[in-house]
Amino acid sequence: MRILVTGATGTVGRHVVTSLVDGDITVRAGVRDIARARERFGDGIEYAEFDFQRPETWGAAFDGIDALFLIRPPTIGRVKRHITPAIDAAARMGVEHVVFLSVLGAERNPILPHRRIEAHLRDADVNYTFLRASFFMQNLAEVHREAIAERDEIFVPAGNGKTSFVDARDIGAAAAVALTGPGHENRAYDITGPAAFDYATVAEIFSDVLDRPIGYANPSIPAFVRRLRAEGQPLAFVLVMVGIYTIARLGFAGRVSRDVEALIGREPIPLERFVADYADAFESAQAE
């Protein structure tokens, strides 16, 4: 069995690769920068240049592939131009199963591009599995790291809504099971952590684990957009973040599912452990 992982060096993709490499399969990383990917994963997997915006890279990447882990790059805004043609190309090349990293609640939210991708996969000539993931804990250590580390604040427009944060390491493990195990075709799973918290409580958890006060800024959506754009984040990415936080703000992100436990055979990683594991990322550069 040969599996292509798109976005293999990204927040989730890297954990999909590492969860797959121990199995009796061949893993191919579909990436824009092969040298960078090889530095991360070494010579134990295959590599192929892959870019949703460059169709000339699709054929070689899909050649001989049985299953595909599909991640929509957050910087790509046009689903019909870049994502759905790639899905159709994969089907023509003989890919039989696509595991798509979607978003919790995508089936109810027409704002999110993930819903349109799900609809296309249902009609495509492939089996599909939707992993509808809640907000990644790792985003707190990546997108929001600077605000936490340098300003001791969590700056997201989620209001008082709760979110069932999930660790990307668990998503990677769940994806590996869906890609390689039987019975996951044409199904959808809600991929969440073990509990849901509002961001005031998240700030309290950070404060307790990091042993310093962390506050929740609770900005308006326009203020959030202005901050991230000023930090250089692409508009397409910022708008996806707004969509995700709007789900939380409206009270639709707090669902806690047992699907992760059913897939990987253990409890999901709790937020407290994530903060402890990534504590170094939240240290201020001035404190070093």
Disulfide bonds with the S-S distance in Angstrom:
none
